[in-house]
Amino acid sequence: MDRDSVVVYTAWPVSWSGIWVGALAALAVALIIGLIGSAVQGHEVSRYVDWKKVHLTALVFVVAGAFFSTVVGGWVAARVAGITRSETAMLHGAIVWLLTVPMLLALGALGMAAQLGSWYGALSGVPAWVAAVPPADPEIAQLVRNTAVATVVALLIGLIGSVIGGWMASGEPMTLTYYRTRETVAHHIPAKI
């Protein structure tokens, strides 16, 4: 067997302490934004059957809460780990999101997901008041569907936010082609005396 034909795998380092701290930071920020959203009536998203009745304030809190809480989580994870490469920092941000999702499910199972804002309402499962209503009620079915859609959108926005947060923490330029020129740029940087 030729040595050049051997496949070599290089593992990326994973800092679990950074990831746990990032996940906890993401949950803390989500809680704060969720409570502020409830205080200013930003919790209206899952209460209405018709999306046209949702106010702009509610939608802003849904998107901002889902995004910025995980941006903070990804940023904290990469900073605590001391990562300076964007790819590894983004990986840590994505792992923060992966760890946060089961934590959100656990909070939902305990009935505490509503404290994070109603956009995570579908994580709690079917509410007791829905189980008491006959399943033929189309308004309830539409409400459950809209809550599920809001939760899926919030989770996907959270994934995007966590990756961007990790990327921001790396300190590398946020361009998609920087990795192609990284080595060239590093060779042209004058040495510090």
C-alpha positions as CSV (number, residue, x, y, z in Angstrom):
1,M,0.0,0.0,0.0
2,D,1.3,3.4,-1.0
3,R,1.8,5.9,1.9
4,D,0.2,8.7,-0.2
5,S,-3.0,6.8,-0.6
6,V,-3.6,6.5,3.2
7,V,-6.4,8.7,4.4
8,V,-5.4,10.8,7.5
9,Y,-8.2,12.2,9.7
10,T,-7.6,15.3,11.7
11,A,-9.9,15.8,14.6
12,W,-11.1,19.3,15.5
13,P,-10.6,20.1,19.2
14,V,-13.9,20.4,21.2
15,S,-13.9,22.4,24.4
16,W,-16.8,21.0,26.4
17,S,-16.4,23.5,29.2
18,G,-16.9,26.4,26.6
19,I,-19.9,24.6,25.1
20,W,-21.6,24.1,28.4
21,V,-21.0,27.7,29.5
22,G,-22.2,28.9,26.1
23,A,-25.4,26.8,26.3
24,L,-26.1,28.2,29.8
25,A,-25.5,31.7,28.5
26,A,-27.9,31.1,25.6
27,L,-30.6,29.9,28.0
28,A,-30.1,32.8,30.3
29,V,-30.4,35.4,27.5
30,A,-33.4,33.5,26.1
31,L,-35.0,33.7,29.5
32,I,-34.4,37.4,29.8
33,I,-35.6,38.2,26.3
34,G,-38.7,35.9,26.9
35,L,-39.6,37.7,30.1
36,I,-39.1,41.1,28.5
37,G,-41.3,39.9,25.6
38,S,-44.0,38.8,27.9
39,A,-43.9,42.2,29.7
40,V,-44.4,44.1,26.5
41,Q,-46.9,41.7,25.0
42,G,-44.3,40.0,22.7
43,H,-45.7,36.6,23.7
44,E,-48.6,36.9,21.4
45,V,-47.3,34.8,18.6
46,S,-48.6,31.4,19.7
47,R,-51.9,32.8,21.1
48,Y,-53.4,33.7,17.8
49,V,-54.8,31.4,15.2
50,D,-54.4,33.9,12.4
51,W,-50.8,35.2,11.7
52,K,-52.3,38.5,10.5
53,K,-53.3,39.3,14.1
54,V,-49.7,39.0,15.4
55,H,-48.3,42.5,16.2
56,L,-44.9,43.5,14.9
57,T,-43.6,43.8,18.5
58,A,-44.4,40.1,19.0
59,L,-42.6,39.1,15.9
60,V,-39.5,41.2,16.7
61,F,-39.2,39.5,20.1
62,V,-39.6,36.1,18.5
63,V,-36.9,36.6,16.0
64,A,-34.6,38.7,18.2
65,G,-34.9,36.3,21.2
66,A,-34.2,33.2,19.2
67,F,-31.3,34.8,17.3
68,F,-29.5,36.8,19.9
69,S,-29.7,34.3,22.7
70,T,-27.9,31.7,20.6
71,V,-25.5,34.3,19.2
72,V,-24.4,35.0,22.8
73,G,-24.2,31.2,23.4
74,G,-21.9,30.6,20.4
75,W,-19.8,33.7,21.1
76,V,-19.3,32.7,24.8
77,A,-18.4,29.1,23.9
78,A,-15.7,30.2,21.4
79,R,-14.3,32.8,23.7
80,V,-14.1,30.5,26.7
81,A,-12.4,27.9,24.5
82,G,-10.0,30.5,23.2
83,I,-10.6,29.6,19.6
84,T,-9.3,31.9,16.9
85,R,-10.2,29.9,13.7
86,S,-13.6,30.6,12.3
87,E,-14.4,27.0,11.4
88,T,-13.7,25.6,14.8
89,A,-15.5,28.5,16.5
90,M,-18.6,27.9,14.2
91,L,-18.5,24.2,15.1
92,H,-18.5,25.1,18.8
93,G,-21.5,27.5,18.2
94,A,-23.4,24.7,16.4
95,I,-22.6,22.3,19.3
96,V,-24.0,24.9,21.7
97,W,-27.2,24.8,19.8
98,L,-27.2,21.0,19.7
99,L,-26.8,21.0,23.5
100,T,-29.4,23.7,24.0
101,V,-32.2,21.9,22.1
102,P,-32.4,19.0,24.6
103,M,-32.2,21.5,27.5
104,L,-35.2,23.4,25.9
105,L,-37.0,20.1,25.6
106,A,-36.4,19.3,29.2
107,L,-37.7,22.8,30.2
108,G,-40.7,22.2,28.0
109,A,-41.4,18.9,29.6
110,L,-41.3,20.6,33.0
111,G,-43.7,23.3,31.7
112,M,-41.1,26.0,31.9
113,A,-40.6,26.7,28.2
114,A,-43.1,29.5,28.3
115,Q,-40.7,31.5,30.4
116,L,-38.4,31.6,27.4
117,G,-41.1,33.1,25.3
118,S,-44.1,31.6,23.5
119,W,-42.0,30.9,20.3
120,Y,-40.8,27.7,22.1
121,G,-44.4,26.7,23.0
122,A,-44.5,23.6,20.9
123,L,-41.7,22.1,22.9
124,S,-44.1,21.6,25.8
125,G,-46.2,19.1,23.8
126,V,-49.9,19.3,23.7
127,P,-51.3,21.5,26.4
128,A,-54.0,20.1,28.7
129,W,-56.6,22.5,27.4
130,V,-56.1,21.2,23.9
131,A,-56.6,17.6,25.0
132,A,-59.9,18.6,26.6
133,V,-61.2,20.1,23.4
134,P,-62.5,17.7,20.7
135,P,-59.8,17.3,18.0
136,A,-62.3,18.3,15.3
137,D,-62.1,22.0,16.2
138,P,-60.2,23.6,13.3
139,E,-59.3,26.7,15.2
140,I,-57.4,24.6,17.8
141,A,-55.7,22.6,15.1
142,Q,-54.6,25.8,13.4
143,L,-53.3,27.2,16.7
144,V,-51.2,24.0,17.3
145,R,-49.9,24.2,13.8
146,N,-48.9,27.8,14.0
147,T,-47.2,27.2,17.4
148,A,-45.2,24.3,15.8
149,V,-44.2,26.5,12.9
150,A,-43.1,29.3,15.2
151,T,-41.0,26.8,17.2
152,V,-39.3,25.3,14.2
153,V,-38.5,28.8,12.8
154,A,-37.2,29.8,16.3
155,L,-35.0,26.7,16.5
156,L,-33.5,27.2,13.0
157,I,-32.9,30.9,13.6
158,G,-31.2,29.8,16.8
159,L,-28.9,27.5,14.8
160,I,-27.9,30.3,12.5
161,G,-27.4,32.6,15.5
162,S,-25.1,30.2,17.3
163,V,-22.9,29.6,14.3
164,I,-22.7,33.4,13.6
165,G,-21.9,34.0,17.3
166,G,-19.0,31.5,17.2
167,W,-17.8,33.0,14.0
168,M,-17.8,36.5,15.5
169,A,-15.8,35.3,18.6
170,S,-13.1,33.9,16.4
171,G,-12.0,37.4,15.3
172,E,-11.6,36.4,11.7
173,P,-13.3,38.4,9.0
174,M,-16.8,37.3,8.4
175,T,-16.5,36.5,4.7
176,L,-17.2,33.2,3.1
177,T,-13.9,33.1,1.1
178,Y,-11.5,34.2,3.9
179,Y,-10.3,30.6,4.5
180,R,-8.9,30.5,0.9
181,T,-6.6,33.5,1.6
182,R,-5.9,32.9,5.3
183,E,-2.4,31.5,4.8
184,T,-1.5,34.2,2.3
185,V,-2.6,37.0,4.6
186,A,-0.7,35.4,7.5
187,H,2.6,35.4,5.6
188,H,2.3,39.1,4.7
189,I,1.7,40.3,8.3
190,P,4.9,41.9,9.6
191,A,6.4,40.4,12.7
192,K,6.1,42.4,15.9
193,I,9.3,43.4,17.5
